[in-house]
Amino acid sequence: MAADDVVFLVNPAAGNGATGQRWAELSQQAAATGLRGDVLLSEAPGHLGELAQRAVSDGARRLVVVGGDGTVNEAVNGVLAAGGAPVELAVVPRGTGDDFARSLGIPTRSEEAFRVAATGALRTIDVGRARYQDWNGSPGERFFVNFAGAGISGAIARRGAATSRRMGAKPAYLWATVAVFLRWRSVPMQVELDESTRSAVLYEVIVANGAYTGGGMRIAPDAVPDDGQFDTILIGDFTKAEFAVTFPKIYRGTHVGHAKIDVVRARTVGVSADGPLPVVLDGEQPGTTPAQFEIVPGALRLRVPG
């Protein structure tokens, strides 16, 4: 692939700023695999999506995204805003959580991830489209690639983002989950799953395209990102004792056998409640319910391990 066909989309703030500090070294690793091209550095939240859209419009055929889950989310939204195919996306995970890369089996070591970006297999995967209320009350719409949620997960994501991640994402999100759960209350929710509707008291509705969230929680162990549907995880009214026993199982994916957790596969999922609940998309919090999530089959071409 010619150098002018490849564009690196780099978030220098990823990994607590380590990506920007190490970019000279990282670019040498990329060059060693034969990847060369223009380098576009994001300057603020939201900027990388604009850079991705511009790169696609200017003729880039492969975008190498260097950053964490939020960076990937911005890039995907930029790619789809520009029309998507025939652009290929590759991910070099440099965040603190990197759950999307984990869900797709992309290596966390930069040298190996660049090798996958250069010579990995091409896989066409689904993405999700979310419609919700943004924070000022206006209708919002955004794509997500790994997972979405409504309920306690939005509060956990916000708390986790505000918690120091110097020890890594897993301790940060573990602490955030416990801290938020202790004061959170489950609420009655209405959940539309394709043509059916459920009403239940829930802590959370997770709409999963990939298996992992929260810095390594295997929240949807059987989710497949190219099967044309979500794995929707309905988390019921847990007591504190039940939570203490069940929560560690999330990292192994064995929590789904609990009587208060349902897994439903669906192409569209709607979530509403009497009051607004925080919505999370790939770890970011754009707004609140009422929310609608729909699968967009085969929307993204991604380089993955062969």
N, C-alpha and C positions, 0 to 999 in steps of 0.2 A: 504494500500500500504506500502510495506516495506521501511524502511528508505533509503536503498541503491538504491531504485528506484526513489527517489526524489532528485533533485539537485536545489539549489537556485542559480540563476545568478543575482548578485547584482552589480549595478553601484553606488559606494559610492559617486560619484560626483553629482548624481541626486539631484534635488531640492536644487541647490546651495550648495551642500555638506552636506545637512541635513541628507541624507540617510546613509552616512557613520557614522556620529556622533550619529545617533539614532539606529544603527543596533542591538545593544544588546537588546534594548526595542522591536524592530520589530521582532527579532527572537523569543522572548518570546511570542509575539502575534501569530506567526506562530505555535509555539509548542502547544499553547492553543487550536488550531483547530485540532491537531493531525499530523500536517505537520512537519516532521523532515528529515534531509538529509544533504548531503555535501553542503558547502557554497563556491562558487567561486566568487571572487571579481575581477572586471575588473580594470586594471591599466592604461589604455590609450584608446583613441578612436580606435575602431576596435577590441580591445582585447576581448570584450564580445562575439562577433561572433565566434572567435576561441574557446572560452571556451564552447559555446553551441555545436559546432560541436564535440568537444572532449567528452563532456558529453553524447551526443547521441551515439557516437561510443563506449563509455565505458558501454553502456547498460541502461542509464537513461530512465525512462518511463514517467516522468513528470518533466518539467522544470518550475520553478516558477521564473518569471522575475520581478525583483524589480528595477524600474527605470522609465524613461520617454519614449516618443515616439521614440527617437533615439536609446535607449536601446532595445526597442521591435524590432525595425527594424534590429539591429545587431543580436539579438537572432533568429529571423525568418530566416535571411540569413544563419546563422550557422546551424539551424535545417534542412533547405532544402538542404544545401550543404552536409549534412550527410545522406540524403535520406528521411527525413521527417517522415512519419508514420512508426511505431505506436506511436510516441511520442506525448504527450499532452503538451500544453503550457498553463500556467496560468500567469496572469499579476496582479501585485500589483503596481498601478500607483503612482510614486513618483517624477515625473517631474514637470515642470511648466505649460505645456500645456495639456498633457495627452488626446489628442484628440482621439487616438485609443480606449482607455478605455471608453471614453464618447460615441463613436460610437457604442460600443458593450454593453453599459449599465453596465459596471463593476464599482463598487463603488469606490469612491476616498478615503474614510476612510480606513486606512490600516487594521484595525481589520476586517471590513466587506469584504475587498478584499481577505484577507487570508482565510476567511470562504468560499468564492466562489472558491478559488484555491483548497481547500480541498474537498468540497462537491458539487460544482456547477455542472450544467448540461454540458454535452459535446456537443459542436457544431462544425460541420465541415464547414470551411469558405474558400472562394477563396483568392488568393493572386495575385498580379500583377508582371509581369516580365518586366523590363525596359532595353532597349538597347539605348545607347547614346554615345556621345563623352566625354571622361573624360578631365580633365583640361589640360593635356599635348597633347591632340589631338588624343590619342589612343582610340579604341573602348572599351566601358565599358558596363558591364551588372550587374544588381542587382535586387533583389526582393523588392517589397514594399507591405505593408499590408493594409494601410489606404487610402493613396492618393498619386498621382503624379501630377506634373504640369510643364508647359513650358511657359515662359513669365515672367510677373511681379512677380509671386509668388516666384520664385527663389530669386529675389532681395529682396523681403519682408522677406523671411525666413532668408536671410543673415543679413539684417538690424535688424530683431527681435532678432537673436541670439547675436548680438553685443550690444543690448539695455539691460540695467539693468532690471532684472525681480523680483526685491525685492518686487515690488507692485503686482506681479503676471503676468501670461502670457498674459491675455487679454489686459491690458493697454500697454504692450510692443509691441504686434502685432498690436494693434490699431494704436499706434503712428508710427510704422514702415510702415504700409499700407498707412497712410496719407502722410508721408514724401516721400515715394518712388513714390506714384502716382503723386505728384506735379511736379516731374521732368521726369517721364517715358513717353515714346511715344508709342502709339499703332503702330503695324507694319503689313504688309501683311503676312499672314501665309497660308500654305497649310496643311489641316487637312484631313487625311485619316481615315474614319470611316467604318470598315469592307470593303465592296466592293465599297463604295462611296467616293468621294473626294469633299471637300469644299475649296474655296479660299476666304478669308475675311480679313479685317483689324481688328485685335484683340489685346486686352491687354493680354489675358491669355487663355490657355486651361487647365482646371482641369480634371484629370482622377480620378474619385472617386470610391473607394470600400466601404468606410464608409462615414457617413454624415458630420463629423466635421473636421475642420482644424483650424489653427491659434489661438489656445487657446479658442475655443468655437464658432467659426464662423460655422453656419450650412449651409455650402456651397452647399451641395448636399442633400437636405432634404429627398429625396425619395430613396437614395442609400441603397442597401441591400447587405451585404457582402457574401451572399451565393446563389445569383441568376444567376451566370455564366456570368455576364456582368458588365461593368463599366457604371456609370452615368457620361457622359462627359459634362462638363460645358464650353460653349464657351462664353467668355465675350468680347463684341464688343467695338466699339470706343466711350467710354463715354466722354462727356464733364465734366468739373469740377463741374458744377451745377448739372448735372445728378448724378455724383458720390456722391456729398454731400447728395442728397436726398435718393439715393438707398443704400449706404453703410450700414447705421444702420440696414437695413432690413436683412442683411446677418446673423445676430445673431438669427433672428427668422425663417430664411429660406424662407421669403416671397419675396426675390429679384428675384426669378426665373420667376416671372410673367412679368418682364421688357422686352420691345420689343427688347433690344440689348443683351439679354441673351438667349441662346438656350441650351436646355438639350437634349442630344442624347445618347441613350443606344447602346453600341457597345462592341464587344469582343476584337477587336484590334483597336488601335488608333495610327496614325503616325503624327508627327508634324515637319514641316520644315519651314524655312524662308530664306531670302537672306543672313542674317548674323546669327551667333550663338546666341541663347537665353538660359538663365539659366534654368536648369532643377532642380526640387526639388522632393525628394522622402521621404515621411514621415517626412518632416521638414528638411532633410539634402540636401546639394547641391553637388552632385557628378560630375557634368559636364554640358554639353550644348546640344542643338539640333545640327543636326537632331536626333530625338528620336522616338523610337517605344515602345509602351506599349501593352502588351497582357495579357489577363486573364488566370490564371492557376486554373481551377475549383477544389474545394475540396482539396486543397493542405495542409491545416493546421487544426489540431484539437485543440480546445480552450475551456477552462473552463469558463463558463458564468453563470450569475444568473439563477436559475431554473425557 
